[in-house]
Amino acid sequence: MSVTVVVRRGLDRFVTREPGRQTRHSFSFGTSYDAERVAFGPLIALNDDLLGTGSGYDAHEHADVVLVTWVVSGALTHTDESGTSTQPAGELAVTRAGTGITHSEHAGAATRFVQAWLTPGAPGGEPARLTTTPDLSGGDLVPVAEENDLGVPGATLFLADLPAGTTLALPVAPMRYVFVVTGALVRSSLAEPLSAGDAFEISDERDIQVTTAVPTLLMVWTFAD
């Protein structure tokens, strides 16, 4: 059985530029549309944001979507109906919009964050927000959000902070999305080397390993279908 893998290069992502901010979109978003890049399973957006000091997103609404935000550097100030909080580098937030939320996101200093949008298992429900600071010091994949947290059946998010030269076995699942946040992976049977912003879309349950070329941050999603 052959492995079904699509490599998405970071340089091929859609880019949105506004004063004080830049976003690279891994899937169709806003006015940028490609029929072959609409979703991967329940994952409908993966946005890589750079915000300058004081910039961000003013109050806007979401409903029936799950937002997963990982701050890579800097800090993100989040405001919604429940109040205002600061999300520092290394913290992960899961926001289940449910029947609807209004929130804003701003950076006090230069900030990078990666935000995934997912389709929940069922529409509606009470909005909820969960934050956690995962311990990634072990040099391995760490499950940081599972289906009960996400409200997405069969979905799990793993993060990893890996030293150079680490060989890592990816979790086995029918669908896997591997995003290189920082660093690089060496050439493998799957593809030429991958660098920051590149991704694998894997639709196969065979055992797969990747190896880091330099210190690397990985975001790995697994989905049941």
Phi, psi and omega in degrees: 000126182278151177278131178261109185228133171243128177263126177252116181276138181301326181290346178267000181290154172290146182234131172246128178238128175227161178307121177085357181208154176219136178232132172254123186256127179277344178229166176309137185203131179061233182277353179269118186224133173219120184300337180269358182227059181260322183194165170224102189061225180280356180279113185249351176203144170219102187252130181252105190255138169242122180244136173277171181304125177080358183265172179156213185236120177290174186306129178211165188253150171221150172208148177052046175211153176249125180252126179240116188241124177242117179276119183273320178208155182080214180202148184239126176266122185247129178233131174215195184298338182271352179132198183240137177217158178251128180255106183279171176303137180095347181268144178246136177236134174247117180245115176264110187289332178054228183289348174147138173225158169237123181218165174227157181221123181220155179250130175283332176220175182307130188219141171239132174218152176249128181234124177258144174244134180229151174278123181289166181293331179214146179287165175077200183094164180286136174299149180208151179223130180234132176238148179206151175244096185289147176273107182256016187286348184281354178069036180213172175291137179237124175288121186244345176205127181242180191301327179291327176288319188276332189072025180236106183304133175076009183256139173219140174250131174244145171237154179210139173243103195247135173292164175299143176081011179277130172257128190234131173274124179287146175302144180272129179198160179300327179224134179224137177237119185245116183245125178274108183282310173220161177088211184196153173250145180285166177302141179221185177292345181276325188188170167299172180307146175250138179241180183307131181096345177277161181210154167255138164248116186243120179244070186189148183258013179289151176296131181225138177240149173231155181230135181277140176272328181217173175307133193219138169258130179239143168244123183235120175257140170237141182227148179290326178195000000 
